[in-house]
Amino acid sequence: MCAALPTLRPAERRVAQAVLDDPAAAAGRSISALAGQCSTSAATVLRFCHAVGYRHYPDLRLALARETGREEADNGPAAHLTGDISRTDSIEQIVAKITYSDARAIEDTAATLDLSALSRAIDAVSRAERVDIYGIGASGFVAQDLHQKLHRIGLLSSVWPDPHAALTSAALLGPRDVAVAISHTGTTIDTIEALRLAADRGATTVAITNFGRSPLTEHARHVLTTAARETTFRSGAMASRIAQLAVIDCLFVGVAQRSYERTMSALERTYAAVQSRRVPSRESRRRNRSSEARR
């Protein structure tokens, strides 16, 4: 359902938001009641059903009821948490809602991730002469994480959070290179344009987004989708970033595994390079004092 959001009309999107906010309540409402809640018509609710793959409204209600029952069986009382923060929530409720939302983001992403697309993306990055990574705002932090991971195992990669720098980097890519674009909504113009230019230059393109039919995916050869929902106070929140980071980790580990010996050697060298910048543990300090005393 989340994947269809960017393609919905505004009224249909209100219906989708009502369903996502409280699936159990939506499952118990008639089509007219749900339409009234969303200030729209029953015909709009039916069009929404068609857009998300259901022929009739009762089919949607049945699916929501089944999902709600499954969540209650799996999660008990936590199943009714939505992640939305109200002005009256206590600190305990805020913590419970945020942690539940973040955990669900990872679980749902793992359940829906296209493993074939992931495998193809791993192949492409493993063979690439150069990997350029694009992301703006909160997605830029995730892009930096992927860059750090790839750089640490010796792969030539760059991250470009600045829109102009991203375009100039994309203009220099070629068929042996890979461009990875990260955007939760898939509608960030700067990220879309960088990936489009990379595709025009013949690079293999990878999109990491929450919406499989978003504008970003039109320029991606391989699409990796997350399953996170941003809620009140949480635009660009950890739920979306943690889902992106989970996908990034899967991509990175798959790449690292393809060259296991080289990866382990690179990790050992990079670990040793920064080890002197760490505060020694108490045990290390004790051993050093004992060694000095014996001298």
Secondary structure as GFF3:
##gff-version 3
##sequence-region A 1 295
A	DSSP	three_ten_helix	2	7	.	.	.	ID=ss1
A	DSSP	alpha_helix	10	21	.	.	.	ID=ss2
A	DSSP	alpha_helix	23	27	.	.	.	ID=ss3
A	DSSP	alpha_helix	31	37	.	.	.	ID=ss4
A	DSSP	alpha_helix	42	51	.	.	.	ID=ss5
A	DSSP	alpha_helix	57	75	.	.	.	ID=ss6
A	DSSP	three_ten_helix	76	80	.	.	.	ID=ss7
A	DSSP	alpha_helix	91	112	.	.	.	ID=ss8
A	DSSP	alpha_helix	115	127	.	.	.	ID=ss9
A	DSSP	beta_strand	130	135	.	.	.	ID=ss10
A	DSSP	alpha_helix	138	152	.	.	.	ID=ss11
A	DSSP	beta_strand	157	160	.	.	.	ID=ss12
A	DSSP	alpha_helix	163	170	.	.	.	ID=ss13
A	DSSP	beta_strand	177	183	.	.	.	ID=ss14
A	DSSP	alpha_helix	189	200	.	.	.	ID=ss15
A	DSSP	beta_strand	204	209	.	.	.	ID=ss16
A	DSSP	three_ten_helix	215	219	.	.	.	ID=ss17
A	DSSP	beta_strand	222	225	.	.	.	ID=ss18
A	DSSP	alpha_helix	238	258	.	.	.	ID=ss19
A	DSSP	alpha_helix	260	275	.	.	.	ID=ss20
A	DSSP	alpha_helix	282	294	.	.	.	ID=ss21
###
